[in-house]
Amino acid sequence: MLLTFLNTLATIISVISLLIVTYGVLVGFIAFLRNEIKRFNGTYTINNIRQLRADFGSYLLLGLEFLIASDILKTVVDPTLDELAILGGVVVVRTVLSVFLNKEIKELAEDSSSKEIKEI
């Protein structure tokens, strides 16, 4: 009974992960369209697309966090070599994305603070 519950919980968490990523894709696509409209209006800046990438990456990272939780539960229930390999792969992808996203967010924050200093 516990194994059935854990499998069901892992499946629910996987679905939540997919919903988060899908929502992030929709939000990102809408922001992309708005950005392209700004390009036609002449109000486009490169910071818009950088902010879009950072926001979209945040949704991807959150979705991957949920996916890691789901994979951990699946590995506890059925600790096969395949499950461990999948878990390891997801953790590696999440780590690489996190490093680059954090770098991008830091650069955006530095750009914003330097603009504020110039305006003062």
C-alpha positions as CSV (number, residue, x, y, z in Angstrom):
1,M,0.0,0.0,0.0
2,L,2.9,2.4,0.8
3,L,4.5,1.6,-2.6
4,T,1.2,2.4,-4.4
5,F,0.9,5.7,-2.5
6,L,4.5,6.7,-3.3
7,N,4.1,5.8,-7.0
8,T,0.9,7.9,-7.1
9,L,2.6,10.8,-5.3
10,A,5.5,10.6,-7.7
11,T,3.2,10.7,-10.7
12,I,1.3,13.7,-9.2
13,I,4.5,15.5,-8.7
14,S,5.6,14.8,-12.2
15,V,2.4,16.2,-13.6
16,I,2.9,19.3,-11.4
17,S,6.4,19.6,-12.9
18,L,5.0,19.4,-16.4
19,L,2.3,22.0,-15.6
20,I,4.9,24.4,-14.2
21,V,7.1,24.1,-17.3
22,T,4.1,24.4,-19.6
23,Y,2.9,27.6,-17.8
24,G,6.5,29.0,-18.1
25,V,6.5,28.3,-21.8
26,L,3.2,30.2,-22.2
27,V,4.3,33.1,-20.1
28,G,7.6,33.2,-22.0
29,F,5.9,33.0,-25.4
30,I,3.6,35.9,-24.5
31,A,6.5,38.0,-23.2
32,F,8.4,37.1,-26.5
33,L,5.5,38.4,-28.6
34,R,5.3,41.6,-26.6
35,N,9.0,42.0,-27.0
36,E,8.7,41.6,-30.8
37,I,5.9,44.2,-30.9
38,K,8.3,46.5,-29.1
39,R,10.9,45.8,-31.8
40,F,8.4,47.1,-34.4
41,N,7.6,50.1,-32.3
42,G,11.2,51.0,-31.8
43,T,11.2,50.5,-28.0
44,Y,13.2,47.3,-28.0
45,T,16.2,46.8,-25.8
46,I,18.4,43.8,-25.3
47,N,17.6,43.8,-21.6
48,N,14.0,42.8,-22.5
49,I,15.2,39.5,-24.0
50,R,17.7,38.9,-21.2
51,Q,14.9,39.4,-18.6
52,L,12.7,37.0,-20.6
53,R,15.4,34.4,-20.6
54,A,15.9,34.8,-16.9
55,D,12.2,34.5,-16.1
56,F,11.8,31.5,-18.4
57,G,14.8,29.8,-16.9
58,S,13.3,30.3,-13.4
59,Y,10.2,28.3,-14.5
60,L,12.4,25.6,-16.0
61,L,14.4,25.3,-12.8
62,L,11.3,25.1,-10.6
63,G,9.8,22.4,-12.9
64,L,13.1,20.5,-12.7
65,E,13.1,20.8,-8.9
66,F,9.7,19.1,-8.9
67,L,10.9,16.5,-11.4
68,I,13.9,15.7,-9.2
69,A,11.5,15.2,-6.2
70,S,9.4,12.9,-8.3
71,D,12.5,10.9,-9.5
72,I,13.7,10.6,-5.9
73,L,10.4,9.0,-4.9
74,K,10.5,6.7,-7.9
75,T,14.1,5.7,-7.0
76,V,13.1,4.9,-3.4
77,V,10.2,2.8,-4.6
78,D,12.1,1.0,-7.4
79,P,15.9,1.6,-7.1
80,T,17.0,0.4,-10.5
81,L,20.1,1.5,-12.4
82,D,17.8,3.2,-15.0
83,E,16.1,5.3,-12.3
84,L,19.4,6.3,-10.8
85,A,20.7,7.3,-14.2
86,I,17.6,9.4,-15.0
87,L,17.9,11.1,-11.6
88,G,21.5,11.8,-12.1
89,G,20.8,13.3,-15.6
90,V,18.1,15.5,-14.3
91,V,20.3,16.7,-11.5
92,V,23.1,17.5,-13.9
93,V,20.8,19.5,-16.2
94,R,19.3,21.4,-13.3
95,T,22.7,22.3,-12.0
96,V,24.0,23.5,-15.3
97,L,20.8,25.6,-15.9
98,S,21.1,27.0,-12.4
99,V,24.7,28.1,-12.8
100,F,23.9,30.0,-16.1
101,L,20.6,31.4,-14.9
102,N,22.2,32.7,-11.7
103,K,24.9,34.3,-13.8
104,E,22.3,35.9,-16.1
105,I,20.3,37.2,-13.1
106,K,23.4,38.7,-11.5
107,E,24.3,40.5,-14.8
108,L,20.8,41.8,-15.0
109,A,20.9,43.1,-11.5
110,E,24.3,44.8,-12.1
111,D,23.0,46.4,-15.3
112,S,19.9,47.7,-13.4
113,S,22.0,49.1,-10.5
114,S,24.4,50.8,-12.9
115,K,21.5,52.5,-14.8
116,E,20.1,53.7,-11.5
117,I,23.4,55.2,-10.5
118,K,23.7,56.9,-13.8
119,E,20.2,58.4,-13.5
120,I,21.1,59.9,-10.1
